[in-house]
């Protein structure tokens, strides 16, 4: 089931998936935001780990690239509601990738994870 989902993902132009065919439950997504983003010109790598309990539990996501972003802390933790309290089994990895994409186009300063401390 999960293999089919990965092959059917519609990836935004600014996202590239890096997969290991021997470990499809763990992969990387690399975003290069477009010029409408504050983070234009950067390249940001996220590790995505799909638990054995997927789709009842969301994937675990970590930003591996240092970034100053209100919704990503300095340890790479990502504040995205669908990765926590708003996850539903009807959501999927494509939804998570879209959520990460929207962190670069529409950051949410009203729900900061990074409180401005360097």
C-alpha distances in whole Angstrom, upper triangle without the diagonal:
4,5,5,6,9,10,11,13,16,18,22,25,26,22,21,18,19,16,17,15,16,15,11,12,15,16,19,20,24,25,29,30,32,36,35,34,36,34,35,35,33,30,28,25,23,21,17,16,13,14,12,13,11,10,14,15,15,15,18,20,24,26,27,30,33,34,36,34,34,31,30,32,34,32,29,27,26,27,24,24,21,20,22,24,22,19,17,13,13,14,11,12,14,16,17,18,20,22,23,24,26,27,29,30,31,32,33,36,36,33,34,33,35,39,41,42,42
4,5,5,6,9,10,11,14,16,19,22,23,19,18,15,16,13,14,13,14,12,8,8,11,13,15,16,20,22,25,27,29,33,33,31,33,31,31,32,30,27,24,21,19,17,13,12,9,11,11,12,9,9,13,13,13,12,15,17,20,22,24,26,29,30,32,30,31,27,27,29,30,28,25,24,23,24,22,22,18,17,20,22,21,17,16,13,13,12,9,9,11,14,14,15,17,19,19,21,23,24,26,27,28,29,30,33,34,31,31,30,32,36,37,38,38
4,5,5,6,9,10,14,15,19,21,22,19,17,14,14,11,12,10,12,11,7,9,12,12,15,16,19,22,25,27,29,33,33,31,34,31,31,32,30,26,24,21,19,17,15,14,12,14,13,15,12,13,17,17,16,15,17,18,21,23,24,27,30,31,33,32,33,29,28,31,32,30,26,26,25,26,24,25,21,20,23,25,24,20,19,17,16,15,12,11,13,16,16,16,18,20,21,22,24,26,27,28,30,30,32,35,36,33,33,32,34,37,39,40,39
4,5,5,6,9,12,14,18,20,22,19,18,15,16,14,15,13,15,14,11,12,15,15,17,17,21,22,25,27,28,32,32,31,34,32,32,32,30,27,26,23,21,20,17,16,14,16,16,17,14,14,17,18,17,16,19,20,23,25,26,28,32,32,34,32,33,30,29,32,34,32,28,28,26,27,25,25,21,21,24,26,24,20,19,16,15,15,12,11,12,15,16,16,18,20,21,22,24,26,27,28,29,30,32,35,36,34,34,33,35,39,40,41,41
4,5,5,6,10,12,15,18,19,16,16,13,15,13,15,14,16,15,11,12,14,13,15,15,18,20,23,24,26,29,29,28,31,29,29,30,28,25,23,21,19,17,14,14,12,15,15,15,12,11,15,16,14,13,17,17,21,22,24,26,29,29,31,29,30,27,26,29,31,29,25,25,23,24,21,21,18,18,21,23,20,17,16,14,12,11,8,8,8,11,12,12,14,17,18,18,20,22,24,25,26,27,28,32,32,30,31,30,32,35,37,38,38
4,5,5,9,10,14,16,17,14,12,10,11,10,12,11,14,12,9,10,11,10,12,12,15,17,20,22,24,27,27,26,29,26,26,27,25,22,20,18,16,15,12,13,11,15,15,17,13,13,17,17,15,13,16,16,19,20,21,23,26,27,29,27,29,25,25,27,29,27,23,23,21,23,21,22,18,18,21,23,22,18,18,16,15,13,10,8,8,12,12,11,14,16,16,17,20,21,22,23,25,26,27,31,32,29,30,29,30,34,35,36,36
4,6,9,10,14,16,18,15,13,11,12,11,13,12,15,14,11,13,14,13,15,14,17,18,21,23,24,28,28,28,30,28,28,28,26,23,22,20,19,18,16,16,15,18,19,20,17,17,20,20,19,17,19,19,22,23,24,26,29,29,32,30,31,28,28,30,32,30,27,26,25,26,24,25,21,21,25,27,25,22,21,19,18,16,13,11,10,14,15,14,16,19,19,19,22,23,24,25,27,28,30,33,35,32,33,32,33,37,38,39,39
4,6,9,13,15,17,15,14,12,15,14,17,15,18,17,14,15,17,15,16,15,18,19,21,22,23,27,27,27,29,28,27,28,27,24,23,21,20,19,17,18,16,19,20,20,17,16,20,20,18,17,20,20,23,23,25,27,30,29,32,30,31,28,27,31,32,31,27,27,24,26,23,23,20,21,24,26,23,20,19,18,16,14,11,10,9,12,14,13,14,17,18,17,20,22,23,23,25,27,28,32,33,31,32,31,33,37,38,39,39
4,6,9,12,14,11,11,10,13,13,16,16,19,17,14,15,15,13,14,12,15,15,18,19,20,24,24,23,26,24,24,24,23,20,19,18,16,17,14,16,15,18,20,20,16,16,19,19,16,15,18,17,20,20,22,23,26,26,28,26,27,24,24,27,29,28,24,23,21,22,19,21,17,18,21,23,21,18,18,17,15,13,10,8,6,9,11,9,10,14,14,14,16,19,19,20,21,23,25,28,30,28,28,28,29,33,34,36,35
4,7,9,12,10,11,11,14,15,19,19,22,20,17,18,18,16,15,13,14,14,16,16,17,21,21,20,24,22,21,23,22,20,19,18,17,18,16,19,18,21,23,23,19,18,22,21,19,17,20,18,21,21,23,23,26,25,27,25,26,24,24,27,29,28,24,24,21,22,20,21,18,19,23,24,22,20,20,19,17,14,12,10,7,10,12,9,9,13,14,12,15,17,17,17,19,21,24,27,29,27,28,28,29,33,33,35,35
4,6,8,6,7,8,12,14,17,18,21,20,17,17,17,14,13,10,11,10,12,13,14,18,18,18,21,19,18,19,18,16,15,15,14,16,15,17,17,21,23,24,20,20,23,22,19,17,19,17,18,18,19,20,23,22,24,22,24,21,21,25,26,26,22,22,19,21,18,20,18,18,22,24,22,20,21,20,19,16,13,11,8,10,11,8,8,12,11,10,13,15,15,15,18,19,22,25,27,26,26,26,27,30,31,32,32
4,5,5,8,10,14,16,20,21,24,23,20,20,19,16,14,11,11,9,10,10,11,14,14,14,17,16,15,16,16,14,14,15,15,17,16,20,20,24,26,26,23,22,25,24,20,19,20,18,19,18,19,19,22,20,22,20,22,20,20,24,25,25,21,22,19,20,18,20,18,19,23,25,22,21,22,22,20,17,15,13,10,11,12,8,8,11,10,8,10,13,12,12,15,17,20,23,25,24,24,24,25,28,29,31,30
4,6,8,11,14,17,21,22,25,24,21,22,21,18,15,12,11,9,9,9,9,12,13,14,17,15,13,14,14,13,14,15,16,18,18,22,23,26,29,29,26,25,28,27,23,22,22,20,21,19,20,19,22,20,22,21,23,22,21,25,26,26,23,24,21,23,21,23,22,22,26,28,26,25,26,26,24,21,19,16,13,15,15,12,11,14,13,10,13,15,13,13,16,18,22,25,27,26,26,26,27,30,30,32,31
4,7,10,13,16,20,22,25,23,21,22,20,16,14,10,8,5,5,6,7,11,12,11,14,12,10,11,11,9,10,12,13,16,17,20,22,25,28,29,26,25,28,26,22,20,21,18,18,16,17,16,18,17,19,18,20,19,18,21,22,23,19,21,18,20,19,22,20,21,24,27,25,24,26,26,25,21,19,16,14,15,14,11,11,13,11,8,11,12,10,11,15,16,19,22,25,24,23,23,23,27,26,28,27
4,7,10,13,17,19,21,20,17,18,16,13,10,6,5,4,7,8,10,14,15,14,16,14,13,13,12,10,9,10,10,13,13,17,18,22,25,25,22,22,25,23,20,17,18,15,15,14,15,14,17,17,19,18,20,18,17,21,21,21,18,19,17,19,17,20,19,18,22,25,23,22,23,24,22,19,16,13,11,13,12,8,10,12,10,8,12,13,11,13,16,17,20,23,25,24,23,23,23,26,26,28,27
4,7,10,13,15,18,17,15,16,14,11,8,6,5,7,9,11,13,17,18,17,19,16,16,15,14,10,10,9,10,12,13,16,17,21,24,25,22,22,25,24,20,17,18,15,16,14,15,15,18,18,21,20,23,21,19,22,23,22,19,20,18,21,20,22,21,20,24,27,25,23,25,24,24,20,17,14,12,15,14,10,12,15,12,11,15,16,15,17,20,20,23,26,28,27,26,25,25,29,29,30,29
4,6,10,12,15,13,11,13,11,7,6,5,6,9,12,14,17,21,22,20,22,19,19,18,16,13,12,10,10,10,10,13,14,18,20,22,19,20,23,21,18,15,15,14,14,14,14,15,19,19,22,22,24,21,20,22,23,22,18,19,18,21,19,22,20,19,22,25,24,22,23,22,22,19,15,12,11,14,13,10,13,15,13,13,17,17,17,19,21,22,24,27,29,27,26,25,26,29,30,31,29
4,7,10,12,11,10,12,9,6,5,6,8,11,14,17,19,23,24,23,24,21,21,20,17,14,13,10,10,10,10,12,14,18,20,22,20,21,24,22,19,16,16,14,15,14,14,15,19,20,23,23,26,23,21,23,23,21,18,20,19,22,21,24,22,20,24,27,26,24,25,24,24,21,18,14,14,17,15,13,16,18,15,16,20,20,19,22,24,24,27,29,32,29,28,26,27,31,31,31,30
4,6,9,8,7,9,7,5,7,9,11,15,17,20,23,27,28,26,27,24,24,23,21,17,16,13,12,10,10,11,13,16,17,20,18,19,22,21,18,15,16,15,16,16,16,18,22,23,26,26,28,25,23,25,25,23,20,21,21,24,23,25,22,21,24,27,26,24,24,23,23,21,17,13,15,18,16,14,18,19,17,18,22,22,22,25,27,27,29,32,33,31,30,28,29,33,33,33,32
4,5,5,6,9,8,7,9,12,14,18,21,24,26,30,31,29,31,27,27,26,24,20,19,15,15,12,12,12,13,16,17,20,19,21,23,22,20,17,17,17,17,18,17,20,23,25,29,28,31,28,25,27,27,24,22,23,23,26,25,27,25,23,26,29,29,26,26,25,25,23,19,16,18,21,19,18,21,23,21,22,25,25,26,28,30,30,32,34,36,34,33,30,31,35,35,35,34
4,6,6,9,10,9,12,15,17,21,23,26,29,32,34,32,34,30,30,29,27,23,22,19,18,15,14,14,14,17,17,20,19,20,23,22,21,18,19,19,20,22,21,23,27,29,32,31,33,31,28,30,30,28,25,26,26,28,27,29,26,24,27,30,30,26,27,24,25,23,19,17,18,21,20,19,22,24,23,24,27,28,28,30,32,32,34,37,39,36,35,33,34,38,39,39,37
4,6,9,10,11,14,17,19,23,26,29,32,35,36,34,36,32,33,32,29,25,24,20,19,16,15,14,14,16,16,19,18,20,23,22,21,18,19,20,21,22,21,24,28,30,33,33,35,31,29,30,30,28,25,26,26,29,28,30,27,25,28,31,30,27,27,25,26,24,21,18,20,23,22,21,25,26,25,26,29,30,30,33,34,34,36,38,40,37,36,33,35,38,39,39,38
4,6,6,8,11,15,18,21,24,27,30,33,34,32,33,30,31,30,27,23,21,18,16,13,12,10,10,12,13,16,15,17,20,19,18,14,15,16,17,19,19,22,25,27,30,30,31,28,26,27,27,24,22,22,23,26,25,26,24,21,24,27,27,23,24,22,23,21,18,15,18,21,19,18,22,23,22,24,27,27,28,30,32,31,33,35,36,33,33,30,31,35,36,36,35
4,5,7,10,13,16,19,23,25,28,31,32,30,32,29,29,29,26,23,20,17,15,12,10,9,9,11,12,15,13,15,18,17,15,12,14,15,17,19,19,22,25,26,29,28,30,27,25,26,27,24,22,22,21,24,23,24,21,19,22,25,24,21,21,19,20,18,15,12,14,17,16,16,19,20,19,21,24,24,25,28,29,29,30,33,34,31,31,29,30,34,35,35,35
4,7,10,13,16,19,23,25,28,31,32,30,31,28,29,29,26,23,20,16,14,11,8,6,5,7,8,11,10,12,15,13,12,9,11,12,14,17,17,21,24,25,28,27,28,24,23,24,25,22,19,19,19,21,20,21,18,16,19,22,21,18,19,17,18,16,13,11,14,16,14,15,18,19,18,20,23,23,24,27,28,27,28,31,32,29,29,26,28,32,33,33,33
4,7,10,14,17,20,22,26,29,30,27,28,25,26,26,23,19,17,13,11,7,6,4,6,9,11,14,12,15,17,15,13,9,9,10,12,14,14,17,20,22,25,24,25,22,20,21,22,19,16,17,17,20,19,21,18,16,19,22,22,19,20,19,20,18,14,12,14,16,14,14,18,18,16,19,22,21,22,25,26,25,27,29,31,27,27,24,25,29,30,30,29
4,7,10,13,17,19,22,26,27,24,25,22,23,23,20,16,14,10,9,6,5,7,9,12,14,17,15,16,19,17,14,11,11,10,11,12,12,15,18,20,23,22,24,21,19,21,21,19,16,16,16,19,18,21,19,16,20,23,23,20,21,20,21,18,15,11,13,15,13,12,16,16,14,16,19,19,20,23,24,24,25,28,30,27,26,24,25,28,29,29,28
4,6,10,13,16,19,22,23,21,22,19,19,19,16,12,10,7,5,5,6,9,11,15,18,19,17,19,21,19,16,12,11,9,10,10,9,12,15,17,20,19,21,19,16,18,19,17,14,15,14,18,17,20,18,16,20,23,23,20,22,22,22,19,16,12,13,15,12,11,14,15,12,14,17,17,17,20,22,21,23,25,27,25,24,22,22,26,26,27,26
4,6,10,12,15,19,20,18,19,16,16,16,14,10,8,6,5,7,7,11,13,17,20,21,18,19,22,19,16,13,12,10,10,9,10,11,15,15,18,17,20,17,15,18,18,17,14,15,14,16,16,19,17,15,19,22,21,20,21,21,21,18,15,11,11,13,11,8,11,12,9,10,14,14,14,16,18,18,21,23,25,23,22,21,21,25,25,26,25
4,7,10,13,16,17,15,16,13,13,13,10,7,5,4,6,9,11,14,17,20,23,25,22,23,25,23,19,16,15,12,12,10,10,10,13,13,16,16,19,17,15,18,18,17,14,16,15,18,17,20,19,18,22,25,24,22,25,25,24,21,18,14,14,16,13,10,13,14,10,10,14,13,12,15,18,17,20,23,25,23,22,21,21,24,24,25,24
4,6,9,13,14,12,13,10,10,10,8,6,5,6,8,11,13,17,19,22,26,26,23,24,26,24,20,17,17,13,13,10,11,10,13,12,15,14,17,15,14,17,18,18,14,16,14,17,16,19,19,18,21,24,23,22,24,25,24,21,18,15,14,15,13,10,11,12,9,8,11,11,9,12,14,15,18,20,23,22,20,20,19,23,22,24,23
4,7,10,11,10,11,8,7,7,6,5,6,9,12,15,17,20,23,26,29,30,27,27,30,27,24,21,21,17,16,13,14,12,14,13,15,15,18,17,16,19,19,20,17,19,17,19,19,22,22,21,25,27,26,26,28,29,28,24,22,19,17,18,16,13,14,15,11,9,12,12,9,11,15,15,19,21,24,23,22,21,21,24,23,25,23
4,7,8,6,8,6,5,7,7,7,9,12,13,17,18,22,24,27,31,31,28,28,30,28,24,22,21,18,17,14,16,13,15,13,14,13,16,15,15,18,19,20,17,19,17,18,18,21,21,21,24,26,25,25,27,28,27,24,22,19,17,17,16,13,13,13,11,8,10,10,7,8,11,12,16,18,21,21,20,20,20,22,21,24,23
4,6,6,9,8,5,8,9,10,12,15,17,21,22,25,27,31,34,34,31,30,33,31,27,25,25,21,21,18,19,17,18,16,17,16,18,18,19,22,22,24,21,22,20,21,20,23,23,24,27,29,27,27,29,31,29,26,24,22,19,19,19,16,14,16,14,10,12,12,9,9,12,14,18,20,23,23,22,23,22,25,24,26,25
4,5,8,8,5,8,10,13,15,18,20,24,25,29,31,34,37,37,34,34,36,34,30,28,28,24,24,20,22,19,19,17,17,16,19,20,20,23,24,26,23,24,22,23,22,25,26,26,29,31,30,30,32,34,32,29,27,25,23,23,22,19,18,18,16,13,14,14,10,10,13,15,18,20,23,24,23,24,23,25,24,26,25
4,7,9,7,11,12,15,16,19,20,24,25,29,30,34,37,37,33,33,35,33,29,28,27,24,24,21,22,20,20,17,17,15,17,18,19,22,23,26,23,24,21,21,21,23,24,25,28,29,27,28,30,32,31,27,26,24,22,21,21,18,16,17,15,12,12,12,9,7,10,12,16,17,20,21,21,22,22,23,22,25,25
4,5,5,9,10,12,13,16,17,21,22,26,28,31,34,34,31,31,32,30,26,25,24,21,20,17,19,17,17,13,13,12,14,14,15,18,20,22,19,20,18,18,18,21,22,22,25,27,25,26,29,30,29,26,25,23,21,20,19,16,15,15,13,10,10,10,6,5,8,10,13,15,18,18,18,19,18,20,19,22,21
4,6,9,9,12,13,16,18,22,23,27,29,32,35,35,33,32,34,31,27,26,25,21,20,17,18,15,15,11,10,10,12,13,14,16,17,20,18,19,17,18,18,21,23,23,25,27,26,27,30,32,31,28,27,25,23,22,21,19,17,16,14,13,12,11,7,8,10,10,13,13,17,18,16,17,16,18,16,19,18
4,6,6,9,9,13,15,19,21,24,27,30,33,33,31,31,32,30,26,24,23,19,17,14,15,12,12,9,9,9,12,13,13,15,16,18,16,17,16,17,18,21,22,22,24,27,26,26,29,31,30,27,26,23,22,21,19,17,16,16,13,11,12,10,7,9,11,11,14,15,19,19,17,17,16,18,16,18,17
4,6,8,10,14,16,20,22,26,28,31,35,35,32,32,34,32,28,26,25,21,20,16,17,14,14,12,13,13,16,17,16,19,19,21,19,21,19,20,20,24,24,24,27,30,28,29,31,33,32,28,27,24,22,22,21,18,17,17,15,12,13,13,9,10,13,13,17,18,22,22,20,21,19,22,20,22,21
4,7,10,13,16,20,22,26,29,32,35,36,33,34,36,33,29,27,26,22,20,17,17,13,14,12,14,15,18,19,18,20,19,21,19,22,20,22,23,26,27,26,29,32,31,31,33,35,34,30,28,25,24,24,22,19,19,20,17,15,16,15,12,13,17,17,20,21,25,25,23,23,21,24,22,23,21
4,6,10,13,17,19,23,26,29,32,33,31,31,33,30,27,24,23,19,17,13,13,10,10,9,12,12,16,16,15,17,16,18,16,18,17,20,20,24,24,24,26,29,29,28,31,32,32,28,26,23,22,22,20,17,18,18,14,13,15,14,11,13,16,16,19,20,24,23,21,20,19,21,20,21,19
4,7,10,13,16,20,23,26,29,30,28,29,31,28,24,21,20,16,14,11,10,8,10,10,13,14,17,17,15,17,16,17,14,17,16,19,19,23,23,22,25,28,27,27,29,30,30,26,24,20,20,20,18,15,16,17,13,12,15,14,11,14,17,17,20,21,25,23,21,20,19,22,21,22,20
4,7,10,13,16,19,22,26,27,25,25,27,24,21,18,16,13,11,7,7,5,8,8,11,12,15,14,11,14,13,14,11,13,13,16,16,20,20,18,21,25,24,23,26,27,27,23,21,18,17,18,15,13,15,14,10,11,13,12,10,14,16,15,18,19,22,21,19,17,17,20,19,20,18
4,7,10,13,16,19,23,24,22,23,25,22,19,15,14,10,9,6,5,6,9,10,14,14,17,15,12,14,14,13,10,12,12,16,16,20,19,17,20,24,23,22,25,25,26,22,19,16,16,17,14,12,15,14,11,12,15,13,13,16,18,17,20,21,24,22,20,18,18,21,21,22,20
4,6,10,13,16,19,20,18,20,21,18,15,12,10,7,5,4,6,8,11,11,14,14,16,14,11,13,13,12,9,10,10,13,13,17,16,14,17,20,20,19,21,22,22,19,16,13,14,15,11,10,13,12,9,11,14,12,13,16,18,16,18,20,23,20,18,16,17,21,21,21,20
4,7,10,13,16,18,16,18,19,16,13,10,8,6,5,6,7,10,13,15,18,17,19,16,13,15,15,13,10,11,11,14,15,17,16,13,16,20,20,18,21,21,22,18,16,12,14,15,12,11,15,14,12,14,17,15,16,20,21,19,21,23,25,22,21,18,19,23,23,23,22
4,7,10,13,14,12,14,16,13,10,6,6,5,7,9,10,13,16,17,20,19,20,17,15,16,17,15,12,12,11,14,13,16,14,11,14,18,18,15,17,17,18,15,12,9,12,13,9,10,13,13,11,14,16,16,17,20,21,20,21,23,25,22,21,19,20,24,25,25,25
4,6,10,11,10,12,14,11,9,5,5,7,9,12,13,16,19,20,23,22,22,19,17,18,19,16,14,13,13,16,15,17,15,12,14,18,18,15,17,16,18,15,13,10,13,14,11,12,16,16,14,17,20,19,21,23,24,23,24,26,27,24,23,20,22,26,27,27,27
4,7,8,6,9,11,9,7,4,6,9,12,15,16,20,22,23,26,24,24,21,19,21,22,20,17,16,15,17,16,17,14,11,14,17,17,13,14,13,15,13,10,9,12,13,11,13,16,16,15,18,20,20,22,25,25,24,25,27,28,25,25,22,24,28,30,30,30
4,5,5,8,9,7,7,6,8,11,14,17,19,22,25,26,28,26,26,23,21,22,24,21,19,17,17,18,17,18,15,12,14,16,17,13,14,13,15,14,12,12,15,16,14,16,19,18,18,21,23,23,25,28,27,26,27,29,29,26,26,23,26,29,31,31,31
4,6,8,9,9,10,10,11,15,18,21,22,26,28,29,31,30,30,26,25,26,27,24,22,21,21,22,21,21,18,15,16,19,19,16,15,13,16,15,14,14,17,18,17,19,22,21,22,25,26,26,29,31,31,30,30,32,33,29,29,27,29,33,35,35,35
4,6,6,6,8,9,12,15,18,22,24,27,29,30,32,30,29,25,25,26,28,25,23,21,20,21,19,19,16,14,14,16,16,13,12,10,13,13,13,13,17,17,16,19,21,21,21,24,26,26,28,30,30,29,29,31,31,27,28,26,29,32,34,35,35
3,5,5,6,7,10,13,17,20,22,25,28,28,30,28,27,24,23,25,27,24,22,20,18,19,17,17,13,12,13,15,15,11,10,8,10,10,9,10,13,13,13,15,18,17,18,21,22,23,25,27,27,26,26,29,29,26,27,25,28,31,33,34,34
4,5,7,8,12,15,18,21,24,27,29,29,30,28,27,24,24,26,28,26,23,21,19,19,17,16,12,12,13,14,13,9,8,5,7,8,7,9,12,12,12,15,17,17,18,21,22,22,25,26,26,26,26,29,28,25,26,25,28,31,33,34,35
4,7,10,13,16,19,23,25,28,30,30,31,28,28,24,24,26,28,26,23,21,19,19,17,15,12,12,12,12,12,8,7,5,9,9,10,12,15,14,14,17,19,18,20,23,23,23,27,28,27,26,26,29,28,24,26,24,28,30,33,34,35
4,7,9,12,16,19,22,25,26,26,28,25,24,21,20,22,24,22,20,17,16,16,14,13,10,9,9,10,11,7,8,7,11,10,10,11,15,13,12,16,17,16,17,21,21,21,24,26,25,24,23,26,25,22,23,21,24,27,30,30,32
4,6,9,13,16,19,21,23,23,24,22,21,18,17,19,22,19,17,14,13,13,11,11,8,6,7,10,10,6,8,8,11,8,8,8,12,10,9,12,14,13,14,17,18,17,20,22,21,21,20,23,23,19,20,19,22,25,27,28,29
4,6,10,13,15,18,21,21,23,21,21,17,16,18,20,17,15,13,12,13,12,12,10,7,10,13,13,10,11,11,13,10,9,7,11,11,8,11,13,12,12,16,17,17,19,21,21,20,21,23,24,20,21,18,21,24,26,27,27
4,7,10,13,16,18,18,20,18,19,15,14,15,17,14,11,9,9,11,11,12,11,7,10,13,14,12,14,15,17,14,12,10,14,13,10,12,15,13,12,16,17,16,19,21,21,19,20,22,23,19,19,16,18,22,24,24,24
4,7,10,12,14,15,17,15,16,13,11,12,14,12,9,7,7,10,10,12,11,8,11,15,15,13,16,17,18,15,13,11,13,13,9,10,13,11,9,13,15,13,15,18,18,17,17,20,21,17,17,14,16,20,21,21,21
4,6,9,11,12,14,13,15,12,9,10,11,8,5,5,6,10,11,14,14,11,13,17,18,17,20,20,22,19,17,14,16,16,12,12,15,13,11,14,16,13,15,18,19,17,18,19,21,18,16,13,14,18,19,19,18
4,6,8,8,11,11,13,11,7,9,9,8,4,6,7,11,12,16,16,13,16,19,20,19,22,23,24,21,19,16,17,17,13,12,15,13,10,13,14,12,13,16,17,15,17,18,20,17,15,13,13,17,17,17,16
4,7,9,12,13,16,14,11,11,10,8,6,9,11,14,16,19,19,17,19,23,24,22,25,26,27,24,21,18,19,20,16,15,18,17,13,15,18,15,15,19,20,18,20,21,23,21,18,16,15,19,19,18,17
4,6,10,11,14,14,10,11,9,9,7,11,12,15,17,21,21,19,21,25,25,24,28,29,29,26,24,20,21,21,18,16,18,17,14,15,17,14,14,17,19,17,19,20,23,21,18,16,14,18,17,17,15
4,7,9,13,13,9,9,7,8,7,11,12,15,17,21,22,20,22,25,26,26,29,31,31,28,26,23,24,23,20,19,20,19,15,17,18,15,14,18,19,16,18,18,21,19,16,14,12,15,14,13,11
4,6,9,10,7,8,7,10,8,11,11,13,16,19,21,19,21,24,25,25,28,30,30,27,25,22,23,22,19,18,19,17,13,15,15,12,11,15,15,13,15,15,18,17,14,12,10,13,12,12,11
4,7,9,7,8,7,11,10,12,12,13,16,19,21,20,21,24,24,25,29,31,31,28,27,24,24,23,20,19,20,18,15,16,16,12,11,14,14,11,13,12,15,15,11,11,8,10,8,10,9
4,5,5,7,9,12,10,11,10,10,12,16,18,17,19,21,21,22,26,28,28,25,24,22,22,20,18,17,17,14,12,13,12,9,9,12,11,8,9,9,12,11,8,8,7,9,9,11,11
4,6,7,10,13,11,11,9,9,11,14,17,16,17,19,19,21,24,27,27,24,24,22,22,20,18,18,18,14,13,14,13,9,10,13,11,7,7,6,9,8,5,6,5,7,8,10,12
4,7,10,12,10,8,6,5,7,10,13,12,13,15,16,17,21,23,24,20,20,19,19,17,14,15,15,11,10,12,11,7,10,12,10,7,7,7,9,7,5,5,6,9,11,13,14
4,7,8,6,6,5,6,9,12,14,13,14,17,18,18,22,24,25,21,21,19,19,18,15,15,16,13,10,13,13,9,11,14,13,10,10,11,13,11,8,6,6,10,11,12,12
4,5,5,5,7,8,12,15,17,15,16,18,20,20,24,26,27,24,24,22,23,21,18,18,19,16,14,17,16,13,14,17,17,13,13,13,14,12,9,6,5,8,9,9,10
4,5,7,10,12,15,18,20,18,19,22,23,24,27,29,30,27,26,24,25,24,20,20,22,19,16,19,19,15,16,20,19,16,16,16,18,15,12,9,7,10,10,9,8
4,6,9,12,15,18,19,16,17,21,22,22,26,27,29,26,25,22,24,23,19,20,22,19,16,19,20,16,18,21,21,18,18,18,20,17,14,11,10,13,13,12,11
4,6,10,12,16,17,14,15,19,20,20,23,25,26,23,21,19,20,19,16,16,18,15,13,16,17,13,15,18,18,15,16,17,19,16,13,10,10,13,14,14,13
4,7,10,12,14,11,12,15,17,17,20,22,23,20,19,17,19,18,14,15,17,14,12,15,16,13,15,18,18,15,15,15,17,13,11,8,9,13,14,14,15
4,6,9,11,8,10,13,14,14,18,20,21,17,17,15,16,15,11,12,14,10,9,12,12,9,12,15,14,12,12,13,14,11,10,8,9,13,15,16,16
4,7,9,8,8,11,12,13,16,19,20,17,17,16,17,15,12,13,14,10,10,13,12,9,13,15,13,10,9,11,11,8,7,6,9,12,14,16,17
4,6,6,7,9,9,10,13,16,17,13,14,13,14,11,9,11,11,7,8,11,10,8,12,14,12,10,9,12,12,9,10,9,12,15,18,19,21
4,5,5,6,5,7,11,14,15,12,14,14,15,12,10,13,12,9,11,14,12,11,15,16,14,12,11,14,13,10,12,12,15,17,20,22,24
4,5,7,5,5,8,11,11,8,10,11,12,8,7,11,11,8,10,13,12,12,16,17,15,14,14,17,16,13,15,15,18,20,23,25,26
4,7,7,6,9,12,13,10,11,10,12,10,8,11,12,9,10,14,14,13,16,18,17,15,15,17,17,14,15,13,17,19,22,23,24
4,6,6,9,12,14,12,13,14,16,13,11,15,15,12,14,17,16,15,19,21,19,17,16,18,17,13,15,13,17,19,22,23,25
4,6,9,12,14,12,15,16,18,15,13,17,17,14,16,19,18,17,21,22,20,18,16,18,17,14,16,15,19,21,24,25,27
4,6,10,11,10,12,14,15,12,12,15,15,12,15,17,16,16,20,20,18,17,16,18,17,14,17,16,20,22,25,27,29
4,7,8,7,9,11,13,10,10,14,14,12,14,17,16,17,20,21,20,19,18,21,20,17,19,18,22,24,27,28,30
4,5,6,9,12,13,11,12,15,15,14,17,19,19,20,23,23,22,22,21,24,23,20,22,22,25,28,31,32,34
4,5,8,11,13,11,12,16,16,16,18,21,21,22,25,26,25,25,24,27,26,24,26,25,28,31,33,35,36
4,7,10,11,10,12,15,15,15,18,19,19,21,24,24,23,24,24,27,26,24,26,26,29,32,34,36,37
4,7,8,6,8,11,11,11,14,16,16,18,20,21,20,21,21,24,24,21,23,23,26,29,31,33,34
4,5,5,7,9,10,11,13,15,16,17,20,20,20,21,22,25,25,23,24,23,26,29,31,32,33
4,5,5,6,9,10,11,12,14,15,17,19,19,20,21,24,25,22,23,22,24,28,29,31,31
4,5,5,6,9,10,10,12,14,16,17,18,19,20,24,25,22,23,23,25,28,30,31,32
4,5,5,6,9,10,11,13,15,15,15,16,17,21,21,19,21,20,23,26,28,30,30
4,5,5,6,9,10,11,13,15,15,15,16,19,20,17,18,17,20,23,25,26,27
4,5,5,6,9,10,11,13,14,15,16,20,21,19,19,19,20,24,25,27,27
4,5,5,6,9,10,11,11,13,15,18,20,18,19,19,21,24,25,27,28
4,5,5,6,9,10,10,10,11,15,16,14,15,15,17,20,22,24,25
4,5,5,7,9,10,10,12,15,17,15,15,14,16,19,20,22,22
4,5,6,7,9,10,13,16,18,17,17,17,18,21,22,24,24
4,5,5,5,7,9,13,15,14,15,16,17,19,20,23,24
4,6,5,5,7,10,13,12,11,12,13,16,17,19,20
4,6,6,10,12,15,15,14,15,15,17,17,20,20
4,6,10,12,15,15,15,17,17,19,19,22,23
4,6,9,11,12,13,15,15,17,18,21,22
4,6,9,9,9,11,12,14,14,17,19
4,5,6,7,10,11,12,14,17,19
4,5,5,9,9,9,11,14,17
4,6,10,11,11,13,16,19
4,7,9,10,12,15,18
4,5,6,9,12,14
4,6,9,10,13
4,6,7,9
4,6,9
4,6
4
